[in-house]
Amino acid sequence: MPHVRIDWFPGRTIEQKRELAAALTREICRIGRCEPDAVGLVFTDVEKESWSRGGKLFADG
């Protein structure tokens, strides 16, 4: 069962999440030759003060 986790900053609408879920599921099924019920997606909204890159928090600019 394919499982995809998407970590991103907050701000996307439920409509955007629905559209992305449908598109990713469709393409995973096409490429991976599986049924939609086999595909799991998790959207995680991560605040900028909880995410860093290169030793610097995104909240710090």
C-alpha positions, 0 to 999 in steps of 0.5 A: 500500500503506497502511503504519502506524507506531505509536510507543508506550511499552513494555509492551503484550503480544503479544496486544494487538499482535495484536488491534490489528493485526487491528482496524487492518488490518480498518478500513483495508481497509474504509475504503480498499477494499484487501486485508489483504495490502496493509496494513503495520503496524510497532510501535515501543517507544520508551523514555521517555528517548528521547521528549519533548514540549514540550521535556521528556522523558517520563522526567522526568515 
